[in-house]
């Protein structure tokens, strides 16, 4: 079954608006990873979160890991057209890896 | 340095046929994982191999099999193809097999089953 649930499925924003995608698990995770997949491309690793309550920033991207290590979020400030793509969270459990269903971001110029 | 390479890039097969997909990991990486990505969905984990041994297996039928060679390259085999096997097959390499390893994905093989 699905180990990580991701919402929303789609998000359409105007360039300059903010964007957030959420990842939730019913079980405690040891870590969570975030990937970006451009249209027609392959997933590219963005970041990994390991510690409870951890917050990491990459320029306009802010990643958070929940205190209970069951949820995570990715927030993009002031989106740009280069942010277009699908954002996936992923977690490992019992030698298997589970990707969320992804949030497809479309940015209108 | 070369990234993860996969071959072929595209493939068209008919139902019932067999297919072999190939993957070469990043130099120095000893682990290879295979994923199936159906259009509009996230990658689904099929297998992970590390040092030529299977370390993880997803919920796929026995028609799917894989192996890893001494040079750490890998093959994914799918027998008795079904229409539903049409997907992008992704290979990811990592240094080792741990859950916290960063995975580097290849460009994928797009398989169409008619």
Interface residues (C-beta under 8 A of the other chain):
Chain A: X6 X30 X31 X33 X35 X41 X42 X43 X44 X45 X48 X50 X88 X90 X91 X92 X93 X94 X95 X96 X97 X98 X99 X100 X101 X102
Chain B: X33 X35 X41 X42 X43 X44 X45 X48 X55 X56 X57 X58 X90 X92 X97 X98 X99 X100 X102 X103 X104 X105 X106 X107 X108
